[in-house]
Amino acid sequence: MISMVSHGILTIAGHCAKSEAPGKAVYAESTGHGFRRVFDLDPSIDPEKISASIDQGLLAVRLSKAEASKPRKIAIG
């Protein structure tokens, strides 16, 4: 699987292996072919802190906000 961020756009591409699991799938987005998805990132997302993991065929992508865009507390004295 390949993912990259460029100019505020996250691109994820890969290849799904055809499943040999018994039974009939109710819904399948792809059937053993390559895929490519493109997402526009909010400017508040820090591209250096994007992480991804895959577990049992489920892709999880974590997007973290940049420190500058997080809310901050202001003391009133």
C-alpha positions as MATLAB code, in Angstrom:
seq = 'MISMVSHGILTIAGHCAKSEAPGKAVYAESTGHGFRRVFDLDPSIDPEKISASIDQGLLAVRLSKAEASKPRKIAIG';
ca = [
       0.000    0.000    0.000;
       1.251    3.480   -0.823;
       0.122    6.742    0.714;
       1.427   10.235    0.218;
       0.547   13.822    1.081;
       1.211   16.643   -1.325;
      -0.283   20.140   -1.410;
      -2.967   19.265    1.146;
      -4.096   16.111   -0.650;
      -3.811   12.600    0.840;
      -3.564    9.805   -1.732;
      -3.894    6.136   -0.741;
      -3.290    3.432   -3.341;
      -2.938   -0.305   -3.130;
      -4.046   -3.686   -4.370;
      -6.730   -5.876   -2.827;
      -6.072   -9.581   -2.972;
      -9.079  -11.633   -3.938;
     -10.571  -13.194   -0.814;
     -10.764  -16.961   -0.622;
     -13.126  -16.830    2.372;
     -16.153  -19.121    2.188;
     -19.558  -17.597    1.604;
     -20.795  -14.763   -0.549;
     -19.877  -11.119    0.100;
     -22.840   -8.795    0.631;
     -20.847   -5.816   -0.637;
     -17.323   -5.521   -2.018;
     -15.848   -2.186   -3.086;
     -13.194   -3.904   -5.165;
     -12.671   -7.454   -6.327;
      -8.971   -8.182   -6.496;
      -8.080   -5.034   -8.402;
      -5.969   -2.017   -7.562;
      -7.549    0.963   -5.868;
      -6.746    4.631   -5.416;
      -8.492    7.140   -3.175;
      -7.778   10.858   -2.920;
      -8.818   13.040    0.034;
      -8.570   16.813    0.465;
      -7.090   17.544    3.886;
      -8.305   20.330    6.119;
      -5.564   22.955    6.589;
      -5.629   22.252   10.345;
      -4.253   18.692    9.763;
      -0.506   18.243   10.361;
       0.750   16.127    7.419;
       3.833   15.066    9.417;
       1.630   13.358   12.040;
      -0.522   11.225    9.721;
      -0.251    7.534   10.574;
      -1.899    4.406    9.232;
      -2.198    0.767   10.226;
      -3.861   -2.284    8.769;
      -5.323   -5.050   10.923;
      -7.334   -7.995    9.585;
      -7.847   -6.178    6.288;
      -9.144   -2.964    7.894;
      -7.160    0.190    7.131;
      -7.134    2.817    9.898;
      -5.779    6.284    9.069;
      -5.163    8.713   11.932;
      -5.072   12.434   11.250;
      -3.743   14.778   13.932;
      -4.380   18.482   14.147;
      -1.436   20.853   14.000;
      -0.493   22.341   17.379;
      -1.247   25.843   16.088;
      -4.865   24.915   15.317;
      -5.630   23.262   18.672;
      -7.600   25.304   21.196;
      -5.529   26.921   23.911;
      -6.334   28.201   27.364;
      -5.850   31.865   28.121;
      -5.504   32.832   31.767;
      -7.554   35.806   32.811;
      -6.036   37.519   35.778;
];
